[in-house]
């Protein structure tokens, strides 16, 4: 059996992970996971929780930043491991408070960095996250970051 959960109608039902794109000038916080992939901050949607609340909570827990989810950017299914799929929702987020110079690393990740947006192309990062960063850049029209 695959890593999918079966829904009541017999079709696959995937766990949901809600991620956020947070632009800090020309930089973006990214996290290194246990699969040696860089990813956007965020995490699993809890029962009864709204996606916008989830991404704000997770970003606070993982990075110590307070954000507000502003816009749903993308939804896609990602195969994190063979036969294990997750539905990823990505939101463009606005910083409310927190350091724009450093980010903390949570126990859930191997590393956390503020990286220049132009560095993303050289990283091992799922394509869906690249799309989301590009979409948020286009929406926010951040002039310093458009070199991506």
N, CA, C and O atoms as CSV, one atom per row, in Angstrom:
chain,resi,resn,atom,element,x,y,z
A,1,UNK,N,N,0.840,-1.183,0.000
A,1,UNK,CA,C,0.000,0.000,0.000
A,1,UNK,C,C,0.882,1.243,0.000
A,1,UNK,O,O,1.942,1.254,0.625
A,2,UNK,N,N,0.456,2.266,-0.685
A,2,UNK,CA,C,1.232,3.503,-0.738
A,2,UNK,C,C,1.122,4.247,0.581
A,2,UNK,O,O,0.393,3.832,1.482
A,3,UNK,N,N,1.857,5.358,0.688
A,3,UNK,CA,C,1.839,6.183,1.883
A,3,UNK,C,C,0.609,7.064,1.972
A,3,UNK,O,O,0.486,7.852,2.909
A,4,UNK,N,N,-0.306,6.951,1.015
A,4,UNK,CA,C,-1.521,7.748,1.019
A,4,UNK,C,C,-2.519,7.172,2.013
A,4,UNK,O,O,-2.525,5.970,2.280
A,5,UNK,N,N,-3.351,8.032,2.547
A,5,UNK,CA,C,-4.447,7.616,3.403
A,5,UNK,C,C,-5.665,7.488,2.508
A,5,UNK,O,O,-5.872,8.327,1.632
A,6,UNK,N,N,-6.472,6.464,2.705
A,6,UNK,CA,C,-7.655,6.273,1.871
A,6,UNK,C,C,-8.824,7.047,2.454
A,6,UNK,O,O,-9.098,6.973,3.652
A,7,UNK,N,N,-9.513,7.792,1.596
A,7,UNK,CA,C,-10.669,8.561,2.037
A,7,UNK,C,C,-11.898,7.676,2.061
A,7,UNK,O,O,-11.846,6.517,1.648
A,8,UNK,N,N,-13.006,8.222,2.545
A,8,UNK,CA,C,-14.245,7.455,2.639
A,8,UNK,C,C,-14.731,6.967,1.286
A,8,UNK,O,O,-15.366,5.916,1.205
A,9,UNK,N,N,-14.444,7.714,0.211
A,9,UNK,CA,C,-14.912,7.293,-1.108
A,9,UNK,C,C,-13.918,6.364,-1.794
A,9,UNK,O,O,-14.113,6.015,-2.959
A,10,UNK,N,N,-12.858,5.955,-1.100
A,10,UNK,CA,C,-11.894,5.014,-1.645
A,10,UNK,C,C,-10.724,5.654,-2.370
A,10,UNK,O,O,-9.756,4.965,-2.692
A,11,UNK,N,N,-10.784,6.959,-2.637
A,11,UNK,CA,C,-9.694,7.662,-3.306
A,11,UNK,C,C,-8.604,8.049,-2.322
A,11,UNK,O,O,-8.814,7.996,-1.110
A,12,UNK,N,N,-7.435,8.439,-2.836
A,12,UNK,CA,C,-6.347,8.812,-1.924
A,12,UNK,C,C,-6.634,10.136,-1.213
A,12,UNK,O,O,-7.251,11.043,-1.772
A,13,UNK,N,N,-6.180,10.214,0.002
A,13,UNK,CA,C,-6.252,11.449,0.780
A,13,UNK,C,C,-4.855,11.649,1.360
A,13,UNK,O,O,-4.345,10.779,2.065
A,14,UNK,N,N,-4.248,12.768,1.071
A,14,UNK,CA,C,-2.869,13.019,1.480
A,14,UNK,C,C,-2.822,13.890,2.727
A,14,UNK,O,O,-3.723,14.698,2.954
A,15,UNK,N,N,-1.769,13.731,3.543
A,15,UNK,CA,C,-1.542,14.697,4.607
A,15,UNK,C,C,-1.333,16.077,3.968
A,15,UNK,O,O,-0.904,16.170,2.818
A,16,UNK,N,N,-1.634,17.141,4.711
A,16,UNK,CA,C,-1.513,18.497,4.194
A,16,UNK,C,C,-0.420,19.234,4.948
A,16,UNK,O,O,-0.408,19.260,6.178
A,17,UNK,N,N,0.510,19.841,4.189
A,17,UNK,CA,C,1.558,20.674,4.750
A,17,UNK,C,C,1.390,22.078,4.187
A,17,UNK,O,O,1.262,22.261,2.977
A,18,UNK,N,N,1.390,23.072,5.080
A,18,UNK,CA,C,1.179,24.456,4.674
A,18,UNK,C,C,2.492,25.215,4.853
A,18,UNK,O,O,3.044,25.267,5.952
A,19,UNK,N,N,2.984,25.802,3.766
A,19,UNK,CA,C,4.283,26.477,3.752
A,19,UNK,C,C,4.109,27.949,3.447
A,19,UNK,O,O,3.098,28.359,2.877
A,20,UNK,N,N,5.105,28.751,3.831
A,20,UNK,CA,C,5.019,30.185,3.612
A,20,UNK,C,C,6.253,30.760,2.949
A,20,UNK,O,O,7.381,30.381,3.266
A,21,UNK,N,N,6.024,31.687,2.020
A,21,UNK,CA,C,7.098,32.469,1.408
A,21,UNK,C,C,7.130,33.799,2.154
A,21,UNK,O,O,6.163,34.560,2.122
A,22,UNK,N,N,8.251,34.076,2.829
A,22,UNK,CA,C,8.418,35.313,3.578
A,22,UNK,C,C,9.597,36.061,2.969
A,22,UNK,O,O,10.742,35.626,3.093
A,23,UNK,N,N,9.325,37.162,2.322
A,23,UNK,CA,C,10.403,37.964,1.737
A,23,UNK,C,C,10.922,38.950,2.774
A,23,UNK,O,O,10.156,39.700,3.378
A,24,UNK,N,N,12.221,38.935,2.966
A,24,UNK,CA,C,12.887,39.861,3.876
A,24,UNK,C,C,13.876,40.660,3.036
A,24,UNK,O,O,15.066,40.349,2.997
A,25,UNK,N,N,13.371,41.690,2.366
A,25,UNK,CA,C,14.182,42.430,1.397
A,25,UNK,C,C,14.449,41.530,0.212
A,25,UNK,O,O,13.521,41.053,-0.440
A,26,UNK,N,N,15.729,41.297,-0.066
A,26,UNK,CA,C,16.100,40.413,-1.181
A,26,UNK,C,C,16.433,39.004,-0.700
A,26,UNK,O,O,17.001,38.203,-1.441
A,27,UNK,N,N,16.072,38.712,0.551
A,27,UNK,CA,C,16.372,37.398,1.122
A,27,UNK,C,C,15.094,36.667,1.518
A,27,UNK,O,O,14.022,37.253,1.669
A,28,UNK,N,N,15.264,35.362,1.677
A,28,UNK,CA,C,14.146,34.496,2.043
A,28,UNK,C,C,14.642,33.445,3.035
A,28,UNK,O,O,15.718,32.880,2.834
A,29,UNK,N,N,13.883,33.167,4.106
A,29,UNK,CA,C,14.291,32.095,5.013
A,29,UNK,C,C,13.951,30.730,4.424
A,29,UNK,O,O,12.833,30.490,3.969
A,30,UNK,N,N,14.940,29.845,4.445
A,30,UNK,CA,C,14.752,28.466,4.008
A,30,UNK,C,C,15.314,27.537,5.073
A,30,UNK,O,O,16.221,27.904,5.820
A,31,UNK,N,N,14.762,26.327,5.134
A,31,UNK,CA,C,15.139,25.335,6.127
A,31,UNK,C,C,15.659,24.084,5.437
A,31,UNK,O,O,15.139,23.683,4.396
A,32,UNK,N,N,16.674,23.473,6.009
A,32,UNK,CA,C,17.234,22.234,5.467
A,32,UNK,C,C,16.623,21.066,6.234
A,32,UNK,O,O,16.766,20.969,7.453
A,33,UNK,N,N,15.935,20.173,5.504
A,33,UNK,CA,C,15.274,19.046,6.168
A,33,UNK,C,C,16.174,17.811,6.213
A,33,UNK,O,O,17.313,17.835,5.746
A,34,UNK,N,N,15.637,16.738,6.783
A,34,UNK,CA,C,16.411,15.498,6.961
A,34,UNK,C,C,16.714,14.798,5.641
A,34,UNK,O,O,17.546,13.890,5.612
A,35,UNK,N,N,16.061,15.195,4.545
A,35,UNK,CA,C,16.336,14.619,3.220
A,35,UNK,C,C,17.357,15.459,2.453
A,35,UNK,O,O,17.560,15.250,1.256
A,36,UNK,N,N,17.998,16.406,3.134
A,36,UNK,CA,C,18.965,17.331,2.528
A,36,UNK,C,C,18.346,18.175,1.418
A,36,UNK,O,O,19.006,18.496,0.430
A,37,UNK,N,N,17.084,18.527,1.588
A,37,UNK,CA,C,16.394,19.441,0.681
A,37,UNK,C,C,16.107,20.733,1.438
A,37,UNK,O,O,15.760,20.712,2.618
A,38,UNK,N,N,16.256,21.841,0.751
A,38,UNK,CA,C,15.840,23.117,1.318
A,38,UNK,C,C,14.348,23.243,1.109
A,38,UNK,O,O,13.821,22.844,0.071
A,39,UNK,N,N,13.669,23.798,2.096
A,39,UNK,CA,C,12.232,23.958,1.999
A,39,UNK,C,C,11.798,25.272,2.626
A,39,UNK,O,O,12.533,25.905,3.384
A,40,UNK,N,N,10.585,25.654,2.285
A,40,UNK,CA,C,9.972,26.830,2.889
A,40,UNK,C,C,9.539,26.485,4.304
A,40,UNK,O,O,9.245,25.324,4.591
A,41,UNK,N,N,9.494,27.465,5.188
A,41,UNK,CA,C,9.000,27.186,6.535
A,41,UNK,C,C,7.505,26.865,6.516
A,41,UNK,O,O,6.762,27.344,5.660
A,42,UNK,N,N,7.092,26.060,7.461
A,42,UNK,CA,C,5.693,25.665,7.578
A,42,UNK,C,C,5.601,24.259,8.108
A,42,UNK,O,O,6.602,23.678,8.527
A,43,UNK,N,N,4.397,23.703,8.091
A,43,UNK,CA,C,4.255,22.356,8.609
A,43,UNK,C,C,2.862,21.810,8.443
A,43,UNK,O,O,2.050,22.333,7.680
A,44,UNK,N,N,2.605,20.750,9.170
A,44,UNK,CA,C,1.378,19.978,9.018
A,44,UNK,C,C,0.167,20.717,9.580
A,44,UNK,O,O,0.208,21.301,10.663
A,45,UNK,N,N,-0.896,20.668,8.812
A,45,UNK,CA,C,-2.181,21.234,9.202
A,45,UNK,C,C,-2.794,20.369,10.295
A,45,UNK,O,O,-2.930,19.157,10.128
A,46,UNK,N,N,-3.163,20.987,11.407
A,46,UNK,CA,C,-3.779,20.248,12.504
A,46,UNK,C,C,-5.290,20.176,12.313
A,46,UNK,O,O,-5.874,21.026,11.640
A,47,UNK,N,N,-5.914,19.179,12.896
A,47,UNK,CA,C,-7.357,18.994,12.786
A,47,UNK,C,C,-8.084,20.256,13.242
A,47,UNK,O,O,-7.837,20.769,14.333
A,48,UNK,N,N,-8.990,20.749,12.386
A,48,UNK,CA,C,-9.790,21.921,12.715
A,48,UNK,C,C,-9.094,23.255,12.501
A,48,UNK,O,O,-9.699,24.306,12.712
A,49,UNK,N,N,-7.835,23.230,12.086
A,49,UNK,CA,C,-7.060,24.457,11.916
A,49,UNK,C,C,-7.200,24.977,10.489
A,49,UNK,O,O,-7.224,24.196,9.537
A,50,UNK,N,N,-7.291,26.283,10.346
A,50,UNK,CA,C,-7.314,26.909,9.031
A,50,UNK,C,C,-5.881,26.980,8.493
A,50,UNK,O,O,-4.954,27.190,9.275
A,51,UNK,N,N,-5.674,26.811,7.188
A,51,UNK,CA,C,-4.319,26.851,6.619
A,51,UNK,C,C,-3.560,28.143,6.940
A,51,UNK,O,O,-2.360,28.101,7.214
A,52,UNK,N,N,-4.239,29.276,6.910
A,52,UNK,CA,C,-3.570,30.555,7.197
A,52,UNK,C,C,-3.064,30.614,8.637
A,52,UNK,O,O,-1.997,31.165,8.909
A,53,UNK,N,N,-3.833,30.047,9.541
A,53,UNK,CA,C,-3.419,29.976,10.947
A,53,UNK,C,C,-2.248,29.022,11.103
A,53,UNK,O,O,-1.307,29.297,11.847
A,54,UNK,N,N,-2.309,27.903,10.402
A,54,UNK,CA,C,-1.247,26.895,10.463
A,54,UNK,C,C,0.090,27.471,10.030
A,54,UNK,O,O,1.085,27.317,10.739
A,55,UNK,N,N,0.131,28.130,8.885
A,55,UNK,CA,C,1.410,28.625,8.377
A,55,UNK,C,C,1.980,29.701,9.304
A,55,UNK,O,O,3.190,29.742,9.525
A,56,UNK,N,N,1.135,30.565,9.843
A,56,UNK,CA,C,1.621,31.589,10.776
A,56,UNK,C,C,2.185,30.942,12.041
A,56,UNK,O,O,3.244,31.341,12.524
A,57,UNK,N,N,1.482,29.947,12.577
A,57,UNK,CA,C,1.943,29.236,13.779
A,57,UNK,C,C,3.272,28.538,13.532
A,57,UNK,O,O,4.205,28.647,14.327
A,58,UNK,N,N,3.342,27.817,12.414
A,58,UNK,CA,C,4.557,27.060,12.101
A,58,UNK,C,C,5.763,27.972,11.887
A,58,UNK,O,O,6.865,27.647,12.330
A,59,UNK,N,N,5.574,29.095,11.223
A,59,UNK,CA,C,6.692,30.016,10.988
A,59,UNK,C,C,7.170,30.617,12.304
A,59,UNK,O,O,8.369,30.828,12.488
A,60,UNK,N,N,6.250,30.893,13.217
A,60,UNK,CA,C,6.644,31.374,14.541
A,60,UNK,C,C,7.442,30.296,15.274
A,60,UNK,O,O,8.487,30.585,15.856
A,61,UNK,N,N,6.950,29.052,15.246
A,61,UNK,CA,C,7.636,27.949,15.930
A,61,UNK,C,C,9.010,27.682,15.330
A,61,UNK,O,O,9.974,27.469,16.065
A,62,UNK,N,N,9.110,27.689,14.009
A,62,UNK,CA,C,10.352,27.298,13.347
A,62,UNK,C,C,11.379,28.420,13.256
A,62,UNK,O,O,12.581,28.167,13.349
A,63,UNK,N,N,10.927,29.642,13.076
A,63,UNK,CA,C,11.860,30.742,12.806
A,63,UNK,C,C,11.816,31.873,13.821
A,63,UNK,O,O,12.698,32.732,13.820
A,64,UNK,N,N,10.818,31.891,14.678
A,64,UNK,CA,C,10.687,32.995,15.623
A,64,UNK,C,C,10.194,34.271,14.966
A,64,UNK,O,O,10.381,35.360,15.508
A,65,UNK,N,N,9.562,34.149,13.798
A,65,UNK,CA,C,9.013,35.308,13.083
A,65,UNK,C,C,7.494,35.290,13.210
A,65,UNK,O,O,6.871,34.229,13.169
A,66,UNK,N,N,6.909,36.466,13.363
A,66,UNK,CA,C,5.458,36.586,13.354
A,66,UNK,C,C,5.044,37.066,11.964
A,66,UNK,O,O,5.514,38.101,11.491
A,67,UNK,N,N,4.156,36.302,11.311
A,67,UNK,CA,C,3.719,36.636,9.954
A,67,UNK,C,C,2.203,36.544,9.842
A,67,UNK,O,O,1.529,35.980,10.704
A,68,UNK,N,N,1.690,37.108,8.768
A,68,UNK,CA,C,0.287,36.962,8.392
A,68,UNK,C,C,0.250,36.385,6.990
A,68,UNK,O,O,0.892,36.908,6.079
A,69,UNK,N,N,-0.498,35.308,6.817
A,69,UNK,CA,C,-0.673,34.719,5.484
A,69,UNK,C,C,-1.584,35.644,4.688
A,69,UNK,O,O,-2.681,35.984,5.131
A,70,UNK,N,N,-1.119,36.047,3.509
A,70,UNK,CA,C,-1.873,37.005,2.708
A,70,UNK,C,C,-2.553,36.377,1.497
A,70,UNK,O,O,-3.693,36.723,1.185
A,71,UNK,N,N,-1.867,35.452,0.806
A,71,UNK,CA,C,-2.394,34.942,-0.454
A,71,UNK,C,C,-1.968,33.501,-0.682
A,71,UNK,O,O,-0.795,33.163,-0.525
A,72,UNK,N,N,-2.926,32.648,-1.055
A,72,UNK,CA,C,-2.594,31.280,-1.458
A,72,UNK,C,C,-1.911,31.350,-2.815
A,72,UNK,O,O,-2.484,31.858,-3.779
A,73,UNK,N,N,-0.680,30.838,-2.889
A,73,UNK,CA,C,0.121,30.917,-4.113
A,73,UNK,C,C,0.034,29.657,-4.969
A,73,UNK,O,O,0.015,29.739,-6.197
A,74,UNK,N,N,-0.019,28.499,-4.326
A,74,UNK,CA,C,0.057,27.258,-5.089
A,74,UNK,C,C,-0.447,26.098,-4.233
A,74,UNK,O,O,-0.443,26.171,-3.004
A,75,UNK,N,N,-0.873,25.049,-4.889
A,75,UNK,CA,C,-1.248,23.788,-4.246
A,75,UNK,C,C,-0.749,22.674,-5.154
A,75,UNK,O,O,-1.031,22.674,-6.352
A,76,UNK,N,N,-0.005,21.721,-4.588
A,76,UNK,CA,C,0.581,20.653,-5.398
A,76,UNK,C,C,0.863,19.437,-4.528
A,76,UNK,O,O,1.027,19.550,-3.313
A,77,UNK,N,N,0.917,18.289,-5.159
A,77,UNK,CA,C,1.217,17.048,-4.449
A,77,UNK,C,C,2.691,16.733,-4.662
A,77,UNK,O,O,3.184,16.725,-5.790
A,78,UNK,N,N,3.378,16.474,-3.566
A,78,UNK,CA,C,4.812,16.204,-3.604
A,78,UNK,C,C,5.079,14.816,-3.041
A,78,UNK,O,O,4.566,14.457,-1.981
A,79,UNK,N,N,5.878,14.045,-3.749
A,79,UNK,CA,C,6.275,12.722,-3.274
A,79,UNK,C,C,7.545,12.900,-2.445
A,79,UNK,O,O,8.645,12.962,-2.994
A,80,UNK,N,N,7.394,12.983,-1.119
A,80,UNK,CA,C,8.520,13.238,-0.236
A,80,UNK,C,C,9.442,12.033,-0.128
A,80,UNK,O,O,10.655,12.176,0.021
A,81,UNK,N,N,8.864,10.863,-0.204
A,81,UNK,CA,C,9.588,9.591,-0.216
A,81,UNK,C,C,8.848,8.688,-1.191
A,81,UNK,O,O,7.687,8.953,-1.503
A,82,UNK,N,N,9.482,7.637,-1.677
A,82,UNK,CA,C,8.752,6.745,-2.583
A,82,UNK,C,C,7.419,6.305,-1.963
A,82,UNK,O,O,7.386,5.776,-0.852
A,83,UNK,N,N,6.343,6.527,-2.682
A,83,UNK,CA,C,4.981,6.166,-2.284
A,83,UNK,C,C,4.443,6.949,-1.090
A,83,UNK,O,O,3.433,6.555,-0.508
A,84,UNK,N,N,5.090,8.042,-0.714
A,84,UNK,CA,C,4.568,8.903,0.363
A,84,UNK,C,C,4.371,10.303,-0.201
A,84,UNK,O,O,5.329,11.023,-0.482
A,85,UNK,N,N,3.107,10.666,-0.359
A,85,UNK,CA,C,2.775,11.954,-0.963
A,85,UNK,C,C,2.139,12.880,0.069
A,85,UNK,O,O,1.441,12.441,0.984
A,86,UNK,N,N,2.401,14.176,-0.107
A,86,UNK,CA,C,1.863,15.208,0.767
A,86,UNK,C,C,1.282,16.302,-0.115
A,86,UNK,O,O,1.884,16.683,-1.119
A,87,UNK,N,N,0.105,16.809,0.262
A,87,UNK,CA,C,-0.462,17.968,-0.410
A,87,UNK,C,C,0.183,19.200,0.201
A,87,UNK,O,O,0.082,19.430,1.406
A,88,UNK,N,N,0.849,19.994,-0.635
A,88,UNK,CA,C,1.529,21.203,-0.187
A,88,UNK,C,C,0.696,22.413,-0.590
A,88,UNK,O,O,0.332,22.561,-1.756
A,89,UNK,N,N,0.396,23.274,0.373
A,89,UNK,CA,C,-0.225,24.569,0.105
A,89,UNK,C,C,0.819,25.623,0.440
A,89,UNK,O,O,1.410,25.582,1.520
A,90,UNK,N,N,1.056,26.567,-0.466
A,90,UNK,CA,C,2.016,27.630,-0.161
A,90,UNK,C,C,1.315,28.982,-0.183
A,90,UNK,O,O,0.512,29.284,-1.066
A,91,UNK,N,N,1.650,29.780,0.822
A,91,UNK,CA,C,1.088,31.121,0.982
A,91,UNK,C,C,2.185,32.168,0.915
A,91,UNK,O,O,3.305,31.947,1.376
A,92,UNK,N,N,1.853,33.296,0.341
A,92,UNK,CA,C,2.697,34.475,0.460
A,92,UNK,C,C,2.397,35.093,1.810
A,92,UNK,O,O,1.233,35.295,2.156
A,93,UNK,N,N,3.436,35.396,2.580
A,93,UNK,CA,C,3.256,35.900,3.944
A,93,UNK,C,C,3.909,37.273,4.114
A,93,UNK,O,O,4.910,37.597,3.476
A,94,UNK,N,N,3.308,38.059,4.991
A,94,UNK,CA,C,3.805,39.384,5.329
A,94,UNK,C,C,4.403,39.328,6.730
A,94,UNK,O,O,3.774,38.810,7.652
A,95,UNK,N,N,5.612,39.857,6.896
A,95,UNK,CA,C,6.262,39.893,8.209
A,95,UNK,C,C,5.574,40.919,9.102
A,95,UNK,O,O,5.385,42.071,8.711
A,96,UNK,N,N,5.202,40.488,10.304
A,96,UNK,CA,C,4.624,41.391,11.298
A,96,UNK,C,C,5.706,41.830,12.280
A,96,UNK,O,O,5.846,43.018,12.573
A,97,UNK,N,N,6.476,40.856,12.788
A,97,UNK,CA,C,7.579,41.181,13.698
A,97,UNK,C,C,8.589,40.041,13.705
A,97,UNK,O,O,8.283,38.904,13.344
A,98,UNK,N,N,9.804,40.384,14.129
A,98,UNK,CA,C,10.877,39.405,14.207
A,98,UNK,C,C,12.112,39.928,13.516
A,98,UNK,O,O,12.053,40.916,12.785
A,99,UNK,N,N,13.217,39.275,13.741
A,99,UNK,CA,C,14.499,39.702,13.185
A,99,UNK,C,C,14.559,39.476,11.675
A,99,UNK,O,O,14.211,38.402,11.182
A,100,UNK,N,N,14.994,40.480,10.966
A,100,UNK,CA,C,15.203,40.326,9.522
A,100,UNK,C,C,16.679,40.051,9.224
A,100,UNK,O,O,17.074,39.990,8.060
A,101,UNK,N,N,17.485,39.887,10.255
A,101,UNK,CA,C,18.917,39.649,10.072
A,101,UNK,C,C,19.318,38.197,10.304
A,101,UNK,O,O,20.248,37.695,9.673
A,102,UNK,N,N,18.618,37.529,11.206
A,102,UNK,CA,C,18.938,36.130,11.508
A,102,UNK,C,C,17.638,35.363,11.742
A,102,UNK,O,O,16.599,35.952,12.040
A,103,UNK,N,N,17.715,34.059,11.603
A,103,UNK,CA,C,16.585,33.192,11.949
A,103,UNK,C,C,17.107,32.083,12.846
A,103,UNK,O,O,18.264,31.675,12.746
A,104,UNK,N,N,16.243,31.606,13.717
A,104,UNK,CA,C,16.608,30.487,14.582
A,104,UNK,C,C,16.369,29.186,13.834
A,104,UNK,O,O,15.606,29.148,12.869
A,105,UNK,N,N,17.011,28.142,14.270
A,105,UNK,CA,C,16.768,26.826,13.676
A,105,UNK,C,C,16.015,25.984,14.705
A,105,UNK,O,O,16.407,25.916,15.870
A,106,UNK,N,N,14.943,25.350,14.268
A,106,UNK,CA,C,14.157,24.509,15.175
A,106,UNK,C,C,14.764,23.112,15.228
A,106,UNK,O,O,15.631,22.763,14.426
A,107,UNK,N,N,14.300,22.331,16.176
A,107,UNK,CA,C,14.787,20.948,16.290
A,107,UNK,C,C,14.297,20.078,15.133
A,107,UNK,O,O,14.778,18.958,14.960
A,108,UNK,N,N,13.351,20.576,14.343
A,108,UNK,CA,C,12.808,19.807,13.223
A,108,UNK,C,C,13.696,19.860,11.985
A,108,UNK,O,O,13.488,19.095,11.043
A,109,UNK,N,N,14.684,20.755,11.976
A,109,UNK,CA,C,15.501,20.945,10.777
A,109,UNK,C,C,16.988,20.915,11.103
A,109,UNK,O,O,17.399,21.117,12.246
A,110,UNK,N,N,17.783,20.657,10.068
A,110,UNK,CA,C,19.231,20.585,10.232
A,110,UNK,C,C,19.884,21.958,10.154
A,110,UNK,O,O,20.955,22.175,10.721
A,111,UNK,N,N,19.229,22.896,9.443
A,111,UNK,CA,C,19.794,24.228,9.279
A,111,UNK,C,C,18.680,25.186,8.893
A,111,UNK,O,O,17.657,24.775,8.344
A,112,UNK,N,N,18.882,26.452,9.181
A,112,UNK,CA,C,17.971,27.515,8.741
A,112,UNK,C,C,18.846,28.679,8.313
A,112,UNK,O,O,19.794,29.049,9.006
A,113,UNK,N,N,18.515,29.254,7.156
A,113,UNK,CA,C,19.318,30.368,6.640
A,113,UNK,C,C,18.440,31.403,5.969
A,113,UNK,O,O,17.370,31.099,5.441
A,114,UNK,N,N,18.923,32.634,6.006
A,114,UNK,CA,C,18.354,33.692,5.186
A,114,UNK,C,C,19.212,33.743,3.938
A,114,UNK,O,O,20.381,34.125,3.996
A,115,UNK,N,N,18.636,33.361,2.814
A,115,UNK,CA,C,19.396,33.276,1.568
A,115,UNK,C,C,18.917,34.323,0.578
A,115,UNK,O,O,17.737,34.671,0.541
A,116,UNK,N,N,19.848,34.815,-0.218
A,116,UNK,CA,C,19.483,35.722,-1.297
A,116,UNK,C,C,18.591,34.965,-2.275
A,116,UNK,O,O,18.844,33.799,-2.582
A,117,UNK,N,N,17.573,35.616,-2.751
A,117,UNK,CA,C,16.631,34.959,-3.656
A,117,UNK,C,C,17.335,34.408,-4.890
A,117,UNK,O,O,16.958,33.357,-5.407
A,118,UNK,N,N,18.352,35.112,-5.357
A,118,UNK,CA,C,19.075,34.647,-6.543
A,118,UNK,C,C,19.834,33.348,-6.288
A,118,UNK,O,O,20.256,32.700,-7.245
A,119,UNK,N,N,20.023,32.944,-5.029
A,119,UNK,CA,C,20.721,31.699,-4.697
A,119,UNK,C,C,19.832,30.465,-4.825
A,119,UNK,O,O,20.339,29.344,-4.869
A,120,UNK,N,N,18.530,30.651,-4.884
A,120,UNK,CA,C,17.605,29.520,-4.873
A,120,UNK,C,C,17.852,28.563,-6.031
A,120,UNK,O,O,17.746,27.348,-5.863
A,121,UNK,N,N,18.180,29.095,-7.200
A,121,UNK,CA,C,18.382,28.232,-8.364
A,121,UNK,C,C,19.503,27.220,-8.178
A,121,UNK,O,O,19.506,26.179,-8.835
A,122,UNK,N,N,20.452,27.506,-7.298
A,122,UNK,CA,C,21.573,26.582,-7.101
A,122,UNK,C,C,21.325,25.579,-5.971
A,122,UNK,O,O,22.184,24.744,-5.685
A,123,UNK,N,N,20.173,25.657,-5.337
A,123,UNK,CA,C,19.876,24.789,-4.198
A,123,UNK,C,C,19.086,23.548,-4.599
A,123,UNK,O,O,18.397,23.530,-5.619
A,124,UNK,N,N,19.203,22.528,-3.782
A,124,UNK,CA,C,18.347,21.345,-3.927
A,124,UNK,C,C,17.042,21.672,-3.198
A,124,UNK,O,O,16.940,21.559,-1.976
A,125,UNK,N,N,16.052,22.081,-3.991
A,125,UNK,CA,C,14.770,22.530,-3.456
A,125,UNK,C,C,13.671,22.079,-4.414
A,125,UNK,O,O,13.840,22.200,-5.627
A,126,UNK,N,N,12.562,21.568,-3.913
A,126,UNK,CA,C,11.485,21.131,-4.810
A,126,UNK,C,C,11.010,22.266,-5.733
A,126,UNK,O,O,10.943,23.427,-5.330
A,127,UNK,N,N,10.691,21.907,-6.947
A,127,UNK,CA,C,10.285,22.884,-7.959
A,127,UNK,C,C,9.050,23.673,-7.547
A,127,UNK,O,O,8.933,24.852,-7.880
A,128,UNK,N,N,8.137,23.046,-6.833
A,128,UNK,CA,C,6.937,23.744,-6.376
A,128,UNK,C,C,7.259,24.929,-5.489
A,128,UNK,O,O,6.566,25.945,-5.538
A,129,UNK,N,N,8.305,24.815,-4.676
A,129,UNK,CA,C,8.716,25.941,-3.832
A,129,UNK,C,C,9.307,27.065,-4.684
A,129,UNK,O,O,9.063,28.241,-4.416
A,130,UNK,N,N,10.073,26.710,-5.700
A,130,UNK,CA,C,10.601,27.735,-6.620
A,130,UNK,C,C,9.449,28.508,-7.272
A,130,UNK,O,O,9.482,29.736,-7.362
A,131,UNK,N,N,8.430,27.765,-7.724
A,131,UNK,CA,C,7.255,28.408,-8.332
A,131,UNK,C,C,6.603,29.380,-7.365
A,131,UNK,O,O,6.233,30.491,-7.746
A,132,UNK,N,N,6.464,28.965,-6.129
A,132,UNK,CA,C,5.805,29.805,-5.131
A,132,UNK,C,C,6.598,31.069,-4.849
A,132,UNK,O,O,6.023,32.150,-4.727
A,133,UNK,N,N,7.914,30.941,-4.744
A,133,UNK,CA,C,8.757,32.117,-4.526
A,133,UNK,C,C,8.613,33.076,-5.705
A,133,UNK,O,O,8.456,34.282,-5.512
A,134,UNK,N,N,8.666,32.544,-6.923
A,134,UNK,CA,C,8.517,33.387,-8.118
A,134,UNK,C,C,7.154,34.077,-8.149
A,134,UNK,O,O,7.054,35.254,-8.496
A,135,UNK,N,N,6.111,33.339,-7.786
A,135,UNK,CA,C,4.761,33.912,-7.788
A,135,UNK,C,C,4.634,35.039,-6.766
A,135,UNK,O,O,4.015,36.064,-7.051
A,136,UNK,N,N,5.218,34.859,-5.573
A,136,UNK,CA,C,5.133,35.888,-4.540
A,136,UNK,C,C,5.965,37.109,-4.932
A,136,UNK,O,O,5.563,38.246,-4.687
A,137,UNK,N,N,7.118,36.867,-5.538
A,137,UNK,CA,C,7.933,37.981,-6.038
A,137,UNK,C,C,7.152,38.801,-7.063
A,137,UNK,O,O,7.161,40.031,-7.022
A,138,UNK,N,N,6.485,38.120,-7.969
A,138,UNK,CA,C,5.710,38.815,-9.003
A,138,UNK,C,C,4.581,39.634,-8.381
A,138,UNK,O,O,4.287,40.736,-8.843
A,139,UNK,N,N,3.949,39.100,-7.335
A,139,UNK,CA,C,2.843,39.796,-6.672
A,139,UNK,C,C,3.300,40.993,-5.856
A,139,UNK,O,O,2.628,42.023,-5.818
A,140,UNK,N,N,4.444,40.851,-5.206
A,140,UNK,CA,C,4.906,41.920,-4.326
A,140,UNK,C,C,5.785,42.926,-5.049
A,140,UNK,O,O,6.047,44.014,-4.538
A,141,UNK,N,N,6.237,42.556,-6.239
A,141,UNK,CA,C,7.071,43.440,-7.077
A,141,UNK,C,C,8.262,43.983,-6.312
A,141,UNK,O,O,8.546,45.180,-6.349
A,142,UNK,N,N,8.960,43.085,-5.615
A,142,UNK,CA,C,10.165,43.482,-4.880
A,142,UNK,C,C,11.293,43.727,-5.865
A,142,UNK,O,O,11.853,42.768,-6.397
A,143,UNK,N,N,11.649,44.996,-6.130
A,143,UNK,CA,C,12.627,45.307,-7.165
A,143,UNK,C,C,13.988,44.663,-6.953
A,143,UNK,O,O,14.611,44.219,-7.917
A,144,UNK,N,N,14.463,44.602,-5.714
A,144,UNK,CA,C,15.801,44.049,-5.455
A,144,UNK,C,C,15.846,42.555,-5.679
A,144,UNK,O,O,16.923,41.990,-5.872
A,145,UNK,N,N,14.686,41.899,-5.658
A,145,UNK,CA,C,14.658,40.443,-5.747
A,145,UNK,C,C,14.327,39.935,-7.147
A,145,UNK,O,O,14.348,38.724,-7.369
A,146,UNK,N,N,14.032,40.787,-8.066
A,146,UNK,CA,C,13.584,40.337,-9.372
A,146,UNK,C,C,14.676,39.702,-10.218
A,146,UNK,O,O,14.399,39.265,-11.335
A,147,UNK,N,N,15.884,39.639,-9.735
A,147,UNK,CA,C,16.962,39.053,-10.521
A,147,UNK,C,C,16.921,37.537,-10.516
A,147,UNK,O,O,17.787,36.901,-11.116
A,148,UNK,N,N,15.938,36.941,-9.854
A,148,UNK,CA,C,15.809,35.477,-9.789
A,148,UNK,C,C,15.547,34.889,-11.143
A,148,UNK,O,O,15.412,33.672,-11.272
